[in-house]
Amino acid sequence: MSQPTASQKPEIKLERLTTPVGMVVDAILVLGFFIFLFGLLKSHVPSNDITMVVLWAGLTSACMSGVFWLAIQMFRVVLSAQLLAKKHKR
């Protein structure tokens, strides 16, 4: 089978897939997620030393919040690309 040449492919301009407003909304969501997890995880740290409780709950919450941020970014980019492709199909 022959490969389509560049002239046969539809022209889709790459538009901005993320916006500054979206990034601010994502930052607020991640901060809220961090605060929620920190409060939840404090009771699961097996220590009576408040410094250790705060340290490990904070580090664990930061790691999980980073994964949450990546998931939000992937969702936004995929959704934007799908909407853009749908718009250009018409």
C-alpha positions as CSV (number, residue, x, y, z in Angstrom):
1,M,0.0,0.0,0.0
2,S,1.3,3.4,-0.8
3,Q,1.8,6.0,1.9
4,P,-0.1,9.3,1.6
5,T,2.2,12.2,0.6
6,A,2.3,15.4,2.5
7,S,0.1,17.1,-0.1
8,Q,-2.7,14.5,0.5
9,K,-2.8,15.0,4.2
10,P,-5.4,17.5,5.5
11,E,-4.0,20.7,6.8
12,I,-4.6,21.2,10.5
13,K,-2.9,24.1,12.1
14,L,-1.7,23.4,15.6
15,E,-3.5,25.7,17.9
16,R,-2.7,26.3,21.5
17,L,-3.8,23.2,23.3
18,T,-3.5,24.8,26.8
19,T,-4.3,28.3,27.9
20,P,-3.0,30.4,30.8
21,V,-6.5,30.4,32.4
22,G,-6.6,26.6,32.1
23,M,-3.2,26.4,33.8
24,V,-4.4,28.6,36.7
25,V,-7.6,26.4,37.1
26,D,-5.3,23.3,37.1
27,A,-3.0,24.8,39.7
28,I,-6.0,25.6,42.0
29,L,-7.3,22.0,41.5
30,V,-3.9,20.5,42.3
31,L,-3.5,22.7,45.4
32,G,-6.9,21.6,46.6
33,F,-6.1,18.0,45.9
34,F,-2.8,18.4,47.8
35,I,-4.6,19.9,50.9
36,F,-7.2,17.1,50.8
37,L,-4.6,14.3,50.6
38,F,-2.4,15.9,53.2
39,G,-5.3,16.0,55.7
40,L,-6.2,12.4,54.8
41,L,-2.7,11.0,55.0
42,K,-1.7,12.6,58.3
43,S,-3.6,10.0,60.2
44,H,-1.9,7.2,58.2
45,V,1.8,8.1,59.1
46,P,2.9,5.6,61.8
47,S,4.7,8.1,64.1
48,N,3.9,10.3,67.1
49,D,6.5,12.9,66.1
50,I,4.6,15.8,64.4
51,T,7.7,16.6,62.3
52,M,7.7,13.2,60.8
53,V,4.0,13.2,60.3
54,V,4.1,16.5,58.4
55,L,7.2,15.4,56.4
56,W,5.9,12.1,55.2
57,A,2.3,13.2,54.6
58,G,3.6,16.3,52.7
59,L,6.0,14.3,50.6
60,T,3.4,11.6,49.7
61,S,0.8,14.3,49.0
62,A,3.2,16.1,46.7
63,C,4.0,13.0,44.8
64,M,0.3,12.1,44.3
65,S,-0.5,15.7,43.4
66,G,2.2,15.7,40.7
67,V,0.6,12.6,39.2
68,F,-2.8,14.3,39.4
69,W,-1.4,17.4,37.6
70,L,0.0,15.2,34.8
71,A,-3.4,13.5,34.5
72,I,-5.2,16.8,34.2
73,Q,-2.7,18.1,31.6
74,M,-3.1,14.9,29.5
75,F,-6.9,15.1,29.7
76,R,-6.9,18.8,28.6
77,V,-4.5,18.2,25.7
78,V,-6.4,15.1,24.4
79,L,-9.7,16.9,24.8
80,S,-8.5,19.9,22.9
81,A,-7.0,17.8,20.2
82,Q,-10.2,15.8,19.8
83,L,-12.3,19.0,19.6
84,L,-9.9,20.5,17.1
85,A,-9.9,17.4,14.9
86,K,-13.7,17.3,15.1
87,K,-13.9,21.0,14.1
88,H,-11.6,20.4,11.1
89,K,-13.6,17.3,10.0
90,R,-16.7,19.4,9.2
